[in-house]
């Protein structure tokens, strides 16, 4: 934590962007490719808990957390202390050549915290995309099959394989082919749009996999328990366990992509738990290390041990500084009751969003769990999606950072840190309410 914290409240004192941010945006344009975007056109100087402060002194309530990364809060005291101690002792030693204890400790904690009481193994990489790639590699090695199935509206990353796994190519894969082969997009469960219960949605998915892919060729089914970029889509009850039952019966590895939904984001340590789903493999990243780059692949020992020595790993994967941060985060699951904090946020934020929906008929649904909630906008007269970018932009100009999502860009997603206060939540939703009224 910094010695002198900015006040933990919203305050906008300059136009957005302010003069210093405008200078930096001009510098950015000269040296950074245009393909790297910015949603809020300000440069951040510091942050703590749920408040980020830009270089012009404007303070924003952060409802995005770097897309779900700083779940425990910006500059969390325990994370900062662990990183400071570790960086002075050991900054790098490739675990595959000369191992260190913190890597093992993170693996032990994930074995305890991920769903399932079977023996597990974990290894670590740098990003969610890498975790997905390695999960697929392991499943293919274990099953000796080639095909990979994902669900419509899913998002899994920006590498060649994962951008192929994404449901929509724009903007992640447009003009960047050829794409990876043997990737199949199956219909999933989207209750607002398909009206199906879990059993019916699973039956539809299974039909597609059996008829269009072929069980004998299918290595894995990769599923976000709550879809992230797709718009925080929550599947119907019973859907995920039914798919796991089918996968197990047919020798298919079912993988939970919990990159965005994991590590206490939803009021359960992993979102799979909301649905009674025990996956074969669990992929974690984002919130696992309090802002430092780390991602993990955790799964059944027999599946994970199917890979030959040297078949998985990487130079920076499981860096000791990142592992120290992850230990500090994961040990807070129980000691700081992180799930209780996420549940507290839902008890405050969901009613506020439902009040918003009652006032603005363009809001078709409030959905999600814990500190992972969303609203979807639909024109009540036509049923057409209504873009959320104007709302996000207007809120940003008044000091609230809120992210957009959805295949049709018509979802506002709320990913506040678990350190956000009730007062900050009410203030933020008040600003968003004003944005709806104005636009």
N, C-alpha and C positions, 0 to 999 in steps of 0.2 A: 504494500500500500504506500502511496506517496505521502510525504511528510505533511503537506498542506493540500487538503482535498477541496475541490470545487464544491459549492453548495449543492446538496442533493435535491435539486428542484429544477424545473423547466424555466428557461429564460432566453428569449431571442431579442437581441439588442441591435442587430444589423440586418440589412436585407440578406436573403439566402440566395446565393452564397455571399458572404462578406468579402471585404477588400483583400484580406490576406488569402482566403480560399481562392478568390479569383486569380490572384498571382500564381498560386500553386497549380491551379487548373491549366493556366497557360503554359507553365513549365511542363506539366504532365503531357499536354498535347504534343510537345516537341520530342519527347523521348519514350513515351509509352504507346503501344499500338492502340488504335481506336477500338479494337475488339475487346479490350478490357474496359468494362463499363463502370459507371458509378450511379447508384440510384439517387442518393442524396448528394448534391454537388458541393460538399464541404469536406475539408480536411480535418481529421480528428487529432487533437493534441494529447488528450488524456481521457481516462474513463475510470469509474468506480461503481460497483454494484450495477444499478440500472440507468446511470446518467453518463452520457458521453459529452465531452466539451470540445468544441472546434477551435481552430487557431485564432478565430476572431472573438472568442470568449462566449459564444452562444452555447447554451446547454440544452441537450435533447433527452427526452425520455426514450430509452432504447427498447423497442418492442421486437427487435430482430436478433440481437445477440450474435452478430456476425453469422447469421443463418443458423442459430441454435448452438453456437459453440461455447459461449461464456455462460453456460447454464447456472453455475454456482455464483455468477456475478463477475463483472470486470474487476481485475486486480484483487481477486479473493485472497484474503490474508494468508490462509494456509498454503495456497498454491504459490504465492510470491515467496514465502519463507522457504518452501521446499526447493524452489528453483534457485534462489539465491545461495542456499547451502550447496546444492548439487553442482552448480556451474563453477564454483570455486574448487571443487574436488575432482570432477571428471566431466568433461564435455562430450567426449566421444570415445567409444571403443566398440568396434563392430562385434555385436553379440555372437555372431557365428565364428569369430576367431578367439576373442577373449571375453567371456561373458561377465555379467555383473548382476548383483542381487535384485536391484529395483525391477528389472525386466521380469524376473521370476515372481516377484511380489505382485505385480500387476496381473500376471497370469493366474496366480492363486486367487486374487480377489474376483476376477472375472469367472473363474470356476465356481465360486460361491454365489455370485450375484446373477448370472445368466440363468434362464429357465432350465429345469431338468436336474434330477439328482444322480445322473450317470457320470462316469469318469470323463473328464474333458481335457482338452489341450488348447493352448492359445499361442499365437505368434503375432508379431507386430510389424506394421508398415507405416507409411507416412500420411495417407489420405483415405477418404472413403472410397474413391475410385479404385485405389490399389487394393483395398480390402475386398471389394466386389470381384475384381480380376482374380485375386488369389482364391476366393471362395469358389469361383467357377473352375479354376485349375484343379483344386483339390477334389471337387465333385467329379470332374471328368476322370481324374486319375483313379478315384475310388470305384466308380461305376464302369469304367472303360467304355463310356458312351460319349457322344459328341454334342448332342443338341442341348440348348439352353432355352428355357421358357421364362418369360416375364409377363407382367400384367399390363393391360391398357392403362394409360395415365401414369405409369411408373416413371421414375427418374433414378438413375444409378451412377452418373458421372460424366466425365468429359474425355476419357481416353478412347482409343479406337473401339475397344470392345464395349465399354460402358455407354458410349454415345450411340452405339447400335442398339443397346438394350433399352435406351430411353424410348418412351412412346412417341414423342414428337421430335422431329429432327431439328426444327428451328428453335433457338438459334445454335444449338449445340453441335449439329453435324452438317448443316447446310453447306453444300459445295465442298465437303471435306472427305468424300469417298475415295476409293472403295471402302465400304464398311465391312465389319466382320461377318463371317458366315455362320449358319446354324443357330440363329437367334430367332425365336418365335414369340409373337405378342398375342397372348390369350386374353379373352374377356375376363374381367374380374368381378368385383362387387362394388357397386356405386348406388346405394339405396335411393338417393335423391332422384337419380335419372332412370335407373332400371326398375325400381319398385320390387325387386326380388328379395325373398328372405335368404338366409345363409345357405340352406339346402339347395334351393333352386339355382342360386348363383354358382355354387360349387358344381352342380350337375352340368351347367353350361360350360364352365371351365374345363371340366374333365372330358366332356364330349369333344371340345376343340383339341385337347392334348392327345387324346386317343386317336382321333380321326385325321387331324391335320399334321401332327408331329410324329406320333408313333411311340408307344411306350418303350419299345426295345431300343430306341435311339436316344431317349431322353435322360440326360445326366442329372439335371437339377431344375427346380422351379425356384426363382428368386423373387421374393415378395417383401414389400414394405408393409408392416402391419398397419400403419397409418401412412398413406402416401403423402410425401412431402411436396415437391414441386407440382405434383398433380392437383394439389388443392386441399391437403389434409383430409383426404377421403377416408372415412371410417367404414370398414366392411361390415356387412350384416352379421349378427350373432350366429355363430356356428360355421361360418364360411371357412375360416382358417383351420380349425381342427379337422373339418371334413377333408380339406385339401391335404393336410398332413397324413391323415389316415390313408388316403389314396396313394400318396407318394410312398409311404412306408410299405404298403402292400405291393407296390410295383417296382421297388428298388430304386426310386428316384430320391435324390437328396433335396430336401426342402430347406431353403436358406432364408433367414430373416435379415433383411437389410434394415438394420436399426441405426443407421448412420445419423439420421436426424431425430428419430423418436426415442433413442435409447438414453440410458444414464439419467433416470429420474425426470425426464422431460414431461412425462404424461401422468405423473402421480404413482406410477409403478416403476421399478428399476429399469425394466424393459417393457415396451408397449405390448409385446406379445402376451404378457401376463393378463392383460385386460380381456383377452379373447380365449383364454384357456389353451393357448397354443404353446407347445414345446418343440421348437425347431431343431433340426439336425445341426445346423450351423447358425451362429449369430455374428453379424458384422457390426462393429461399433467404431465410432470416430467422433467428430465434432465435439460433443460435450465431455468426452472422456478425460481430457487433460487440461481443462480450464483455459484454453486459448493457445496451447502449444500443439504443434503438429504431431498427431499420433492416431493410429487406427489399428483395430485388432480383428483377428479372425478367431473365433472360439467355437469349438464343436466337439462332437462325440469323438472319443479317443480313437475308435477303430477307423473312423473316416479320416481324421487328421493324420494318423500314423500311416496312412496308405501311401503318402508321398515319400520318395526315397531321400536319403541324406543329401542336402544341397539343393533340393528341388524348390525350396521356398526360402525366403529371407530377403536381404537387401542391405545396402551400405548404411543408410540412415534409419532404417526401420527399428523402432524401439530405442531410439536415442536415449541415453541415460537422463538427460535433463527433462525430456518429455515424459519419461517413465516416472521420474520423481514427482512431476506435476500430477500425473494420473493417480499415483498412490494417494496424494493429498486430496484429490477429488473423491476417489472411490471410498476412502476411509471416512469421508463425511456423509456417505449414504445413510449410515446408521447414527453416527455421532451427532450430526446436525439435522437428522430427520428430513433429508432432502425430499423424499416422497410426500411427506406431510406439507412441506412448503409448496410443492406443486399443486397439491389438493386445495390448499388455502387459496392459491391464486385462482383456481377454477371457481371456487365458491364466491369470489368477488367478481371475476371478469365475466363469467358466463351470464349472470343476471344482467350485467351492464350491456352486454351484446344483445341479449334478448330484448331488453328495453329499446335498444337501437333498432332492432328488427321490427318491433311494434310501431315505431315512428316512421320508418322508411320502408315502404312495401317493395322496394327493389331488392331487399335482403331476403333471399329465398330460404336460407338455412343457416343456423348456428351449429357448429359441430366440433368435435375433438375431445381431448381428455387433458386434464391437468393444465400445464402451461404450454399446451400445444392446441390452440383453438383457432377457428377460422369462421368467416362468413362468406357465403357465395352470393353474388349479385346476378339477378335474372330479371329481365323486363317482365313485369306482371301481365302486360297486355299481349306480348308476342312470344314470350318464353325464350327470347334470345339472351345470350350472355351479355352482361354490362361490364365494360372494362373498369378495373379498380385503380389504374394508374393515376387518374385525376385526383382521387381521394388521397392516395399515398403522397402525391406531390403537394397537395394543399396542406395536409397534416405536417409534412416535413417543414414547410415554410413557417409553421407555428410551433415548431419544436418537438414534434413527435415522429420518430422513425418507425414506420410500419411497412412491412414487406408485402409484395403481391405474390400470387401464385396462380395455379390452375392451367389446365390445357388451353382454355379459352381466355386466360388472363383476366378472369373475373372473380378472383378470390383474394380477400385480405387475410393474411395469416399473422397470428399473434404468438410470438416466441419470446416472451419476456424472461429475464433472468429470475431465478428463484429468490433473489434478494430484493426484488421490486416491492415497494410498499403499496398498501391499499390506496393511500392518497394519490400516489403516482399513477396507479391504474385508473382511478376515477378521473384524474386530470387528463390523462391521455385519451380516454374514450370520449370525454367532453369535447376535446379538440376534433376528434374524428366525427362526432355528431355535428359539429359546426360545419365541417367540410361537406358532409352529406347535404345539409340544409342549403349551403351556398351553391352546390353544384347540381 
